[in-house]
Amino acid sequence: MKKTLSILAITGIAFLFSINAVNAQKVYTVKYESQADVKVYVVKYESQCDLKVYHVNYESQAKKDGKWFNVKYESQADKKVYYVNYESQADLKIYYVDYESQAGWKKSSKAHLMK
């Protein structure tokens, strides 16, 4: 019984940390595909995307999934992205939203790409 409670407690704590984990949202656009951490394709319709993205004005706002801040230098970035021309080349499909509150994952199975 004590062992079961210990396992449940550890699992619960790990779950809480995973919920509160801050994912990388400071991005830098690279010139070459080989330099990228993530290859991105911008889709035309929200229903086609993995992630809804809103570009924030300040680095401090880029703490939530989908809120991206473009940094000036590669060394400042959490992730380097390359925009591909074809959907089939992409690791991640994004859709730009008009409001900050709309940003976030549509397909959380791709969340590992931005951690």
Secondary structure by P-SEA (a helix, b strand, c coil): caaaaaaaaaaaaaaaaaaacccccbbbbbcccccccbbbbbbcccccccbbbbbbccccccccccbbbbbcccccccbbbbbbcccccccbbbbbbcccccccccccccccccc
